[in-house]
């Protein structure tokens, strides 16, 4: 290993460590890593074809992950806040930014509108991390903030479609708006049709191989194909990756795709931000530091007041409106992606030096957000703001799909358990890795998702919540898999009640030892039923039969003699 490579990884480690200590996003750490490793600081590496390729992969995966979060069910659940608060926020910010941009630039009208909308976007990765760190994601304020971020992701479709339009010097804005709207609607409808008739059957065949590697490659091929097709249509390849994510989000494989892609996605995200950092023109930015700082201050203040006004008009409490506005007041990854996409596709909608300034403004605004939140928290705790006020949260709260019971495995036993729960109106979600079982069960109305129950991410995305989910049923006939699921469950919720299926007494004892509340051995229980029928036919009373079987069940079947092998 070369000295440059060793130094590069040391810089990356120290940057990530420092950022997490400061409760900032790790993606910013990778951007700083690229900046330090680039030609303007330590000169460890220069931008080359290989680095640009990795950066392009990062763009693809970031857009794919954004698309994966958007599906019709979630959009319908959040429709009021997405298209109410979310649309109002973007529109208000763009309206307030537009005259400012017109006054300080000589851009074309379409370019000014585009950049105003791009700057209205916020940092999804950082904002979600802030909500999680503050334990606010499941609050009413958190749901409203998430809805705004979701609308911003959805808006990325027409904004990306605008990029080719921006190459023209003169433009009929009305005709272009109609073209973009028709194109966006056509792409969304195409997603639904292709997902149903092509992607679902293809993934069904791949999933039968029970190979994670094949599944991941199928996902990557899907991303590459859509990026290629959109590129042929004259649209940015990133939009193809976004549509590939939307395609996957409309299938029963969404949770499994998310779990498998997550580690790769984070790796490629980091490459994108590293390449972005390497490409920053540091001498130019230092020369124009005053403009960058003024731009950051202007952006954050304009977005804060625009967001605060919209939130208060929608009857959000002052406390929630303030925190929401501070969280969303920065620029976002979308702006960085748009500007980077303009660079890589030679779209000269605005001068190159303005692109450099905008990138720096967005980056710095993301970096200062955690600091602003820390100051807000200190003012709140010290009583300097909102002291003595009983602030109610936002009244509209998203209903949480938190199942009372999670069923791992949906064979015959899992189906019977689900039927019993449905009879008593007890909520549940079942997870199964057999795609045929999942498809048939969903057609019959069961709440089943495709995925590997051994993976923590699958259990969490299925809705498993500590202190809210009351029990987990392991209805699988594979002892090794059942033990793996138990270990995963204990890492999430050590006190979760787990009821497992066991083939034999030994399997039952092993599962009990691993922490299962009970593990029912099928052979013994079926023998009990046979014996009860026999005893009843011989004239024994039901009370005596019940007492006999209960004595045999005591202390995990301690009175059952060891079977003869």
Secondary structure, DSSP 8 states (H G I E B T S, - for coil): --HHHHHHHHHHHHHHHHHHHTT--HHHHHHHHHHHHSTTTT------HHHHHHHHHHHHHHHHHHHHT--HHHHHHTHHHIIIIIHHHHHHHHHHHHHHHHHH----HHHHHHHHHHHT---HHHHHHHHHHTT-TTSHHHHHHHHHHHHHHHHHHHHHHHTTGGGSSS--HHHHHHHHHHHHHHHHHHHHHHIIIIIHHHHHHHHTT--HHHHHHHHHHHHHHHHHHHHHTTS-HHHHHHHHHHHHHTSTTHHHHHHHHHHHHHHHHHHHHHHHHHH--HHHHHHTHHHHHHHHHHHHHHHHHHHHHHHHHTT--HHHHHHHHHHT-S--HHHHHHHHHHHHTT--SS-HHHHHHHHHHHHHHHHHHHHHHHHHHHHHHTTSSSTT------S--------SEEEE--SHHHHHHHHHHHHTT--EEEEES-HHHHHHHHHTT--EEES-TT-HHHHHHTT--TTT--EEEE--S-HHHHHHHHHHHHHH-TT-EEEEEESSHHHHHHHHHTT-SEEEEHHHHHHHHHHHHHHHHTT--HHHHHHHHHHHHHHHHTTS-----
